Amino acid sequence: MTVHSLPAPQDVVAGDAARTARGRWRMLGVLLVCAAPVIASYFTYYVIRPEARRNFGELIEPQRPLPDLRARTLDGKALALPSLKGQWLLVSVAGGACDEACERQLYVQRQLRESLGADKERVDWVWLVADAAPVPERLRPALSPATVLQVDADALGRWLAPAPGHQLPDHLYLVDPLGNWMMRFPASLDLSGAANARRDLQRLLRASASWDQPGRPAP
């Protein structure tokens, strides 16, 4: 009868460690493959195209990912903010009552998106309502192409930030399809400034054209 020796404990531990290391490297490889298109578009935008460095919007470094924050649609449905990933997001922030400055910002935001032509379908118009005030009925028809969500103001302030001396509603914010806030446009943007912001958006959309398509990927 043949007696088989049992493996030494140190050999078992070493084998487990090696399998764990291989698993981690595989996971890292999968993450890199998923992120490669976005990395390539950023490389094209910031490195290969020298003119893209003269951007109008302020780059956010390090980028800030969408927080795991619960939001609510105007008809009361709950929605997780990270579910907005998969599209470029052009974001504004204001209270639900929406004063004159808010209406002007929403108009500029809409016009900026419309000015992208066919590429506008790759950009979501997002208004984050940072209080519980109801949105006026008179605004709702014009907001039909927009994603309007009520969010907690304190939680929102831990993600987005205004430039020094300004407040959150003063800016438009750009979020990439991976869900990273990556650019902040100057405060109190008018239609003239929106033309400069459009050039930033067009360069980003052109750089990501090989992989970014309208609509969000199926879950």
C-alpha positions in Angstrom: 0.0 0.0 0.0 1.4 3.4 -1.1 1.4 6.2 1.5 1.1 9.7 0.0 2.7 12.5 2.0 0.5 15.5 2.9 1.7 18.9 1.7 3.6 21.0 4.1 1.6 23.8 5.7 4.0 26.4 4.3 3.4 25.1 0.8 -0.3 25.4 1.2 0.0 29.0 2.5 2.4 29.9 -0.4 -0.1 28.4 -2.9 -3.0 30.3 -1.5 -1.0 33.5 -1.6 0.0 32.9 -5.2 -3.7 32.3 -6.3 -4.8 35.4 -4.5 -2.1 37.5 -6.2 -3.1 36.0 -9.6 -6.8 36.8 -8.9 -5.9 40.4 -8.0 -3.9 40.9 -11.2 -6.8 39.5 -13.2 -9.2 41.9 -11.6 -6.8 44.8 -12.2 -6.6 43.7 -15.9 -10.4 43.7 -16.2 -10.6 47.1 -14.7 -8.0 48.5 -17.0 -9.7 47.0 -20.1 -13.0 48.6 -19.0 -11.3 52.0 -18.4 -9.1 51.9 -21.4 -11.5 53.8 -23.8 -11.9 56.7 -21.4 -8.2 56.8 -20.6 -7.5 56.9 -24.4 -9.9 59.7 -25.0 -8.4 61.7 -22.1 -4.9 61.1 -23.6 -6.1 62.3 -27.0 -7.8 65.3 -25.5 -5.0 66.4 -23.2 -1.8 65.1 -24.8 -2.1 64.4 -28.5 -4.1 67.5 -29.3 -2.0 70.5 -28.0 -4.8 73.0 -28.6 -7.0 71.1 -26.2 -4.9 72.3 -23.3 -6.3 75.8 -23.8 -9.6 74.6 -22.3 -12.2 77.1 -21.2 -13.5 75.1 -18.3 -11.5 74.4 -15.2 -10.2 70.8 -14.9 -10.9 69.1 -11.6 -7.9 67.2 -10.2 -8.3 64.7 -8.8 -11.6 63.9 -10.4 -14.5 63.1 -8.1 -16.7 60.1 -8.8 -20.5 60.2 -8.5 -21.4 59.6 -4.8 -23.6 56.8 -3.8 -26.4 59.3 -3.2 -30.1 58.7 -3.4 -32.1 61.2 -5.5 -35.8 61.6 -6.3 -37.4 62.4 -9.6 -40.1 65.1 -9.9 -42.8 62.4 -9.8 -41.4 61.0 -6.6 -39.5 57.9 -7.8 -36.2 57.0 -6.1 -33.1 56.9 -8.1 -29.4 56.2 -7.3 -27.2 59.0 -8.6 -24.5 56.5 -9.9 -27.2 55.2 -12.3 -26.5 58.3 -14.4 -23.2 56.8 -15.5 -22.7 55.9 -19.1 -23.3 59.4 -20.6 -21.6 62.7 -20.4 -23.5 64.8 -17.9 -23.9 68.6 -18.1 -25.0 69.5 -14.6 -26.6 72.5 -13.0 -27.6 73.0 -9.4 -30.3 75.2 -7.9 -33.2 75.3 -5.5 -36.6 74.1 -6.8 -38.2 77.6 -6.7 -35.8 78.6 -9.5 -35.3 82.3 -9.4 -34.3 84.5 -12.4 -30.6 83.5 -12.2 -31.7 79.8 -12.1 -33.9 80.2 -15.2 -31.1 81.9 -17.1 -28.7 79.1 -16.2 -31.1 76.4 -17.3 -31.6 78.3 -20.6 -27.9 78.6 -21.2 -27.5 74.9 -20.3 -30.2 73.8 -22.7 -28.8 76.0 -25.5 -25.3 74.7 -24.9 -26.5 71.1 -25.3 -28.6 71.9 -28.4 -25.6 73.6 -30.0 -23.9 70.2 -30.2 -26.2 69.1 -33.0 -26.3 65.3 -33.4 -23.8 64.9 -30.5 -26.3 66.3 -28.0 -27.7 62.8 -27.6 -24.4 61.8 -26.0 -24.8 64.5 -23.3 -27.5 64.5 -20.6 -28.9 67.8 -19.4 -29.1 67.3 -15.6 -30.6 69.7 -13.1 -30.0 68.8 -9.5 -32.5 70.4 -7.2 -30.8 70.9 -3.9 -33.9 71.4 -1.7 -37.4 70.2 -1.2 -39.1 73.1 -2.9 -41.4 72.1 -5.8 -40.4 73.0 -9.3 -42.9 75.6 -10.8 -45.4 74.1 -13.2 -44.6 76.8 -15.7 -41.0 75.4 -16.1 -41.9 71.7 -16.5 -42.7 71.7 -20.2 -39.4 73.2 -21.1 -37.6 70.7 -18.8 -39.0 67.6 -20.6 -35.6 66.8 -22.3 -33.8 67.2 -18.9 -33.1 64.9 -16.0 -34.4 66.7 -13.0 -33.5 65.2 -9.6 -34.0 66.4 -6.0 -30.9 65.6 -3.9 -29.7 66.4 -0.4 -27.8 69.7 -0.5 -25.2 68.7 2.1 -24.3 65.4 0.4 -24.2 67.3 -3.0 -21.8 69.8 -1.5 -19.4 67.0 -0.5 -19.1 66.1 -4.2 -19.4 69.2 -6.3 -17.7 72.5 -5.3 -17.8 76.0 -6.7 -14.8 78.2 -7.4 -13.6 80.4 -4.5 -16.0 83.2 -3.9 -18.9 81.5 -5.7 -21.8 79.2 -4.9 -22.8 75.8 -6.4 -25.6 77.3 -8.6 -23.2 79.7 -10.2 -21.6 77.1 -12.4 -22.2 74.3 -14.9 -20.4 71.1 -14.1 -19.3 68.3 -16.5 -19.2 64.6 -15.6 -17.6 62.0 -17.8 -19.3 58.6 -18.7 -17.4 56.8 -15.9 -19.2 59.1 -13.5 -16.3 61.4 -12.6 -16.8 65.1 -12.2 -13.9 66.4 -14.3 -14.6 70.0 -15.4 -16.3 73.2 -14.0 -17.3 76.0 -16.3 -16.9 79.6 -15.3 -19.6 81.2 -13.1 -22.6 83.0 -14.5 -22.1 81.6 -18.0 -23.8 83.6 -20.8 -24.4 82.6 -24.4 -21.1 84.1 -25.4 -19.3 82.0 -22.8 -21.4 79.0 -23.7 -19.7 79.1 -27.2 -16.3 78.6 -25.5 -17.8 75.8 -23.3 -19.1 74.2 -26.5 -15.6 74.0 -27.9 -14.4 72.1 -24.8 -17.4 69.7 -25.1 -16.8 69.2 -28.8 -13.2 68.3 -28.3 -14.1 65.8 -25.6 -16.8 64.3 -27.7 -14.6 64.1 -30.7 -11.8 62.4 -28.6 -14.3 59.8 -27.3 -16.2 59.2 -30.5 -14.6 55.8 -31.1 -16.3 54.2 -28.0 -18.9 56.6 -26.6 -22.3 56.1 -28.1 -25.7 57.8 -27.4 -27.6 56.2 -24.5 -26.4 54.2 -21.6 -25.2 50.6 -21.9 -27.7 47.9 -20.9 -27.2 46.7 -17.4 
